[in-house]
Amino acid sequence: MSTSILNTAASATPGATPGATPTGHAFRAGAFGHAVNLVCRECRATSVLGPFYACPECFGPLEIGYDFPTVTRAQIEAGPANIWRYQPLLPVPTDIASSPNMEPGFTRLLRADNLARELGMKSLWVKDDSGNPTHSFKDRVVAVALSAARELGMKVFACPSTGNLANAVAAAGARAGMKTVVFIPADLERAKVITSAVYTDSLVAVHGTYDDVNRLASEIAGEEDGWAFVNVNVRPYYSEGSKTLSYEVAEQLGWRLPQQLVIPVASGSQLTKIDKGLTELVELGLVEESPYKIFGAQATGCSPVSAAFKDGHDVVRPVKPDTIAKSLAIGNPADGPYVLDVARRTGGAIEDVTDEEVRDGIRLLARTEGVFAETAGGVTVATLKKLLETGRLDPDAETVVFNTGDGLKTLDSVAHLVGPAATIEPTYAAFTATGLA
């Protein structure tokens, strides 16, 4: 049985039933697919499905528990070319594909032979999620959260965000005809502000870090009825969307697991859910069991999980972010301890890279594979390079790195480093003088 996070769960709420929210909104049959309950990641206590994210017994984070049916490769392959091909493995109804949504997923898995040669690797792939509707992996998790918000009878679709999530929530809410309110740090990259505000006139900029914004969102979620904060009170459903990255990678590799994966770490949820998805594929008999190592990537200016890993600690100490990789700038990552567990269990590691290395990573990926990554992708590529140089990642093992967003969102990070090689008069002589012929 699989497992995910709220204010305390329904077993602690008088009058709540498995088929209704605490406010009495009745669920329709099959509202959450094959999900059967919420399971505490700490004490394993179970709670009924609902808008809950914290265990009533120990206040630990909640995950989705399932009673999976038999699922075949052929069944999945016959599905739509988006995340809904994996509907039986997600907490969504069978008719999800017919609802108005952004239809994210099934992005390309790019064989990165040029980058592999540059780094001295044998087999390297880039899972490029910049091809999603709002150009980041957040479209995946938001699509699942939107389904939950609808089924729970929520009226407002909201989030605190470092940028990409704000884009995805605002766009998905517009597509679904649902009111959206998104909260961002006031110093966010201009491109991400614009690409959220274009979808909604309810964008709120907050003075402070993402962690300050998140605390405000949690307070609002506790005070306002009918507000679905995707990464707060519907977080257990939302986070399940990241599993689709692992499902797609395995399917695109011909139904097998890669040997090494390098994944960016912000809250840490994406990394832990990719691991969860790989485990589920094995348990369901969709892939053969084989060992894999998971590596996490952080920016040095916001690297609390990397620091804990290097120090041998189980507790992640919060930090104040100071990095160009704002999409990873979460100083108090909710899933940090679970990221440590995954890295250690699989024999991987958590590493961090400087902002200069991030910029180099962005340019390296762009100039070898034609993929312009945002700063989070630069973190991942730079971390891959560092892990190879320090001997912790096997250059001969098949490896997948994850690019989670489009570089057009973070142009300022490299704008001062790139530009025309020459500015010339419109004559052939002027061109030849450049030495570019």
C-alpha positions in Angstrom: 0.0 0.0 0.0 1.4 3.4 -0.9 1.4 6.3 1.3 1.6 11.4 1.9 0.5 15.7 4.3 -2.8 19.0 6.4 -4.5 20.4 9.5 -5.2 17.2 11.5 -6.9 14.4 9.7 -10.5 13.4 9.6 -10.4 10.7 12.2 -9.9 13.5 14.7 -12.9 15.5 13.3 -16.3 14.8 14.8 -18.9 13.7 12.2 -16.4 13.1 9.4 -17.0 10.1 7.3 -15.0 8.4 4.4 -17.4 9.9 2.0 -17.6 13.5 3.1 -15.5 16.5 4.1 -15.7 17.9 7.7 -18.0 20.6 6.3 -20.4 17.9 5.0 -19.6 18.0 1.3 -20.3 14.4 0.0 -17.7 12.7 -2.3 -19.0 11.0 -5.4 -18.2 7.3 -5.8 -14.6 6.9 -7.2 -13.7 10.5 -6.5 -10.2 9.5 -5.7 -9.8 6.5 -7.9 -8.2 3.6 -6.1 -7.1 5.7 -3.1 -8.6 4.3 0.1 -7.2 6.3 3.0 -4.5 8.7 4.2 -1.4 7.1 5.9 1.0 8.8 8.3 4.5 8.6 7.1 5.8 8.4 10.7 3.5 6.3 12.8 1.6 4.6 9.9 -1.8 5.5 11.5 -4.6 5.7 8.8 -7.2 8.4 8.4 -10.1 8.9 6.0 -9.7 10.7 2.7 -10.3 14.4 2.9 -8.6 17.8 3.0 -6.1 16.7 5.6 -2.3 16.8 5.8 -1.2 16.1 9.4 -1.7 12.9 11.3 -4.2 13.2 14.3 -2.0 10.8 16.3 1.5 12.2 15.9 1.1 15.2 13.6 3.4 13.5 11.0 2.8 14.2 7.3 0.1 12.1 5.5 0.3 10.3 2.2 -2.2 8.6 0.0 -2.9 4.9 0.6 -4.2 2.7 -2.3 -5.7 -0.6 -3.1 -4.3 -0.9 -6.6 -6.0 -3.0 -9.2 -4.1 -5.1 -11.7 -2.5 -2.7 -14.1 -0.8 -3.8 -17.4 1.7 -2.1 -19.7 -0.7 -2.4 -22.5 -3.5 -0.6 -20.5 -1.1 2.3 -19.8 0.2 2.5 -23.3 -3.4 2.7 -24.7 -4.0 5.8 -22.5 -3.7 9.5 -23.5 -0.3 11.0 -24.1 -0.3 12.8 -20.7 -0.2 11.9 -17.0 -3.8 10.5 -17.1 -2.5 7.3 -18.8 -1.5 6.5 -15.2 -4.9 7.3 -13.8 -5.2 3.9 -12.0 -2.1 4.8 -10.0 -3.2 8.3 -8.9 -5.9 9.6 -6.5 -8.1 10.8 -9.4 -11.4 9.6 -10.8 -11.7 7.4 -13.9 -13.2 10.3 -15.9 -10.4 12.7 -15.1 -9.2 13.0 -18.7 -12.6 14.5 -19.8 -12.5 17.3 -17.2 -11.1 20.7 -18.2 -7.4 20.5 -17.2 -4.0 21.4 -18.6 -3.2 17.7 -19.7 0.4 17.8 -18.6 3.1 15.2 -18.8 4.5 12.6 -21.2 7.3 15.1 -21.9 10.4 13.9 -23.8 13.2 11.8 -22.4 16.2 13.1 -24.4 19.2 10.8 -25.0 22.0 13.2 -24.1 25.0 11.8 -26.0 26.7 15.1 -26.5 26.6 16.0 -22.8 27.6 12.4 -21.9 30.7 12.7 -24.1 31.5 16.1 -22.5 31.3 14.5 -19.1 32.9 11.2 -19.9 29.7 9.2 -19.4 28.4 6.1 -21.2 24.7 6.6 -21.1 22.9 9.8 -20.1 19.3 10.9 -20.5 17.6 14.2 -19.7 13.9 14.1 -18.6 12.9 17.5 -20.0 9.8 18.8 -18.2 10.1 22.3 -19.8 7.7 21.1 -22.4 4.7 21.1 -20.0 1.9 23.6 -20.5 3.4 26.3 -18.2 6.9 25.0 -18.8 7.7 23.3 -15.6 7.0 20.0 -13.8 4.6 21.8 -11.5 1.8 21.2 -14.0 1.8 17.6 -13.0 1.3 18.1 -9.3 -1.2 20.9 -9.8 -3.3 18.7 -12.1 -3.7 16.1 -9.4 -4.4 18.8 -6.8 -7.0 20.4 -9.0 -8.9 17.1 -9.2 -8.8 16.8 -5.4 -10.0 20.4 -4.9 -13.0 19.8 -7.2 -13.9 16.5 -5.6 -13.6 18.0 -2.1 -16.0 20.9 -3.1 -13.4 23.6 -2.7 -14.2 27.1 -4.2 -10.7 28.7 -4.3 -7.6 27.2 -5.8 -4.5 28.7 -4.2 -0.8 28.3 -3.4 2.3 29.8 -1.9 5.1 29.5 -4.5 8.7 30.2 -5.6 7.3 30.9 -9.1 6.7 27.8 -11.2 3.9 26.6 -8.9 2.2 30.0 -9.1 2.3 29.8 -12.9 0.8 26.3 -12.9 -2.0 27.0 -10.3 -3.0 30.2 -12.0 -3.2 28.6 -15.5 -5.0 25.5 -14.3 -7.5 27.5 -12.3 -8.3 29.6 -15.4 -8.7 26.4 -17.5 -11.0 24.9 -14.9 -13.0 28.1 -14.4 -12.1 28.2 -10.7 -11.1 31.3 -8.7 -7.3 31.3 -8.1 -5.2 33.3 -5.6 -1.5 32.8 -5.6 1.1 34.1 -3.2 4.8 34.7 -4.1 7.9 36.3 -2.5 8.1 39.9 -3.6 11.6 39.5 -5.0 10.7 36.8 -7.4 12.1 36.8 -11.0 10.1 39.2 -13.1 9.4 36.6 -15.8 7.7 34.3 -13.2 5.6 37.2 -11.9 4.4 38.0 -15.4 3.7 34.4 -16.3 1.5 34.1 -13.2 -0.3 37.4 -13.3 -1.3 36.9 -17.0 -3.6 34.1 -15.8 -5.1 35.8 -12.7 -5.6 39.2 -11.2 -5.3 37.7 -7.7 -1.5 37.5 -7.5 -0.2 38.5 -4.1 3.4 39.5 -3.6 4.6 39.1 0.0 7.6 40.7 1.6 9.8 37.8 2.9 11.2 34.4 1.9 9.2 31.5 0.5 9.0 30.1 4.0 7.3 33.3 5.2 4.9 33.0 2.3 4.2 29.4 3.1 3.5 30.2 6.8 1.0 32.8 5.7 -0.7 30.3 3.3 -1.0 27.8 6.2 -2.7 30.4 8.4 -5.1 31.4 5.6 -5.9 27.7 5.0 -6.8 27.3 8.6 -9.1 30.3 8.7 -10.8 30.3 5.3 -13.4 27.7 4.4 -13.3 26.3 0.8 -9.7 27.3 0.0 -7.6 24.5 -1.5 -3.9 25.4 -1.0 -2.3 22.8 -3.3 0.8 22.4 -1.2 -0.8 22.8 2.2 -4.3 21.2 2.8 -4.4 19.1 -0.4 -0.7 18.3 -0.3 -1.1 14.5 -0.1 -2.9 14.5 -3.4 -0.7 17.2 -5.0 2.5 15.5 -4.2 1.4 12.2 -5.9 1.7 14.0 -9.3 5.5 13.8 -9.1 5.2 10.0 -9.3 4.3 10.4 -13.0 7.9 11.4 -13.7 9.2 8.0 -12.6 6.4 6.2 -14.4 7.2 8.0 -17.7 11.0 7.5 -17.4 10.5 3.8 -16.9 8.0 3.5 -19.8 10.2 5.6 -22.1 13.2 3.5 -21.3 11.2 0.4 -22.5 9.8 -0.5 -19.1 13.0 -0.6 -17.0 14.6 1.3 -14.2 17.6 3.6 -14.7 20.6 2.9 -12.5 21.1 6.5 -11.3 18.9 9.5 -11.1 19.9 13.1 -10.3 16.9 15.2 -9.0 16.7 18.8 -7.8 15.6 19.4 -4.2 13.4 22.3 -3.0 10.8 20.9 -0.6 12.1 17.4 -1.4 8.7 16.1 -2.4 9.6 15.5 -6.0 12.6 13.3 -5.1 10.7 11.2 -2.6 7.7 10.7 -4.9 10.0 9.7 -7.8 11.4 7.0 -5.5 7.9 6.0 -4.5 6.8 5.7 -8.1 9.7 3.5 -9.0 8.8 1.3 -6.0 5.2 1.0 -7.1 6.2 0.0 -10.6 8.2 -2.9 -9.2 5.4 -3.9 -6.8 2.9 -3.9 -9.6 5.1 -6.1 -11.8 5.3 -3.4 -14.5 9.1 -3.4 -14.4 11.7 -5.9 -13.1 13.3 -5.0 -9.8 16.8 -3.7 -10.2 19.0 -1.5 -8.0 19.1 2.3 -8.5 20.7 5.2 -6.7 19.0 8.6 -6.2 21.1 11.8 -5.9 19.7 15.1 -4.8 20.9 18.5 -6.1 20.7 21.8 -4.2 22.2 25.3 -4.6 24.8 26.1 -2.0 22.9 29.2 -1.1 20.0 27.1 0.0 21.3 23.7 0.9 20.0 22.5 4.2 19.4 18.9 3.0 22.9 18.7 1.5 24.4 20.0 4.7 22.6 17.5 6.8 23.6 14.7 4.5 27.3 15.6 4.6 27.2 16.0 8.4 25.5 12.6 8.9 22.4 14.2 10.5 18.8 13.0 10.3 17.4 16.5 11.1 17.5 19.2 8.5 18.3 22.6 10.0 16.5 25.5 8.3 18.5 28.2 6.5 17.7 31.6 4.9 18.0 31.2 1.1 20.5 33.2 -0.8 20.8 31.9 -4.4 19.9 32.6 -8.0 18.0 29.2 -8.0 14.8 30.7 -6.6 12.7 27.8 -7.5 14.8 25.7 -5.1 15.0 28.4 -2.4 13.0 26.7 0.3 15.0 27.1 3.5 12.9 24.7 5.6 12.0 21.8 3.3 9.1 19.7 4.4 10.4 16.5 2.9 14.0 17.1 3.8 14.3 14.1 6.3 12.7 11.8 3.8 15.1 12.9 1.1 18.0 11.9 3.4 16.3 8.5 3.9 16.0 7.9 0.2 19.6 9.0 -0.7 21.0 6.8 2.1 18.8 3.8 1.4 19.6 3.7 -2.3 23.3 4.5 -1.9 23.1 7.9 -3.5 24.0 11.3 -2.1 22.9 15.0 -1.7 25.3 17.6 -3.1 25.2 21.3 -3.6 26.7 23.7 -6.2 27.5 27.4 -6.2 25.6 30.0 -8.3 28.6 30.2 -10.7 28.4 26.5 -11.2 24.7 26.8 -11.7 25.2 29.2 -14.5 27.9 27.0 -16.0 25.4 24.1 -15.8 22.8 26.0 -17.7 25.2 26.9 -20.5 26.6 23.4 -20.6 23.2 21.7 -21.2 22.2 24.4 -23.7 25.4 24.1 -25.8 25.6 20.3 -25.8 21.9 19.3 -26.1 19.9 22.4 -27.1 18.0 22.4 -23.9 17.7 25.8 -22.1 17.1 25.0 -18.5 16.0 27.3 -15.7 18.3 27.7 -12.7 17.0 24.5 -11.1 18.1 22.5 -14.2 21.5 24.3 -14.0 21.7 23.0 -10.4 21.0 19.5 -11.5 23.5 19.4 -14.4 26.2 21.1 -12.3 25.6 18.6 -9.5 25.9 15.7 -12.0 29.3 17.1 -13.1 30.4 17.5 -9.5 29.3 14.0 -8.5 31.3 12.6 -11.4 34.4 14.6 -10.6 34.3 13.4 -7.0 33.8 9.8 -7.9 30.4 9.3 -6.3 28.4 8.8 -9.5 29.4 5.9 -11.9 30.1 7.3 -15.4 29.3 3.8 -16.9 25.9 3.5 -15.3 22.7 4.6 -17.1 21.8 7.9 -15.6 18.7 10.2 -15.8 18.9 13.9 -14.9 15.8 16.0 -14.5 15.3 19.4 -16.0 12.2 20.7 -14.3 11.7 24.1 -16.0 12.3 26.4 -18.9 15.3 28.8 -19.0 13.1 31.6 -20.4 11.8 31.9 -16.9 15.2 32.8 -15.4 16.9 34.8 -18.2 18.5 37.2 -15.7 20.7 34.4 -14.4 22.7 34.2 -17.6 21.9 37.4 -19.4 25.1 39.1 -18.5 27.2 36.0 -19.7 25.8 35.5 -23.2 25.3 37.7 -26.2 26.6 38.4 -29.7 30.1 37.1 -30.5 30.6 40.2 -32.7 28.7 43.3 -33.9 29.7 44.1 -37.5 28.8 46.1 -40.6 26.7 44.2 -43.2 29.7 43.2 -45.4 31.4 40.0 -46.1 34.8 41.5 -45.2 33.5 42.4 -41.8 32.2 38.9 -41.3 35.5 37.2 -42.2 37.3 39.5 -39.9 35.5 37.9 -37.0 37.2 34.6 -37.6 33.9 32.7 -37.4 34.0 31.4 -41.0 
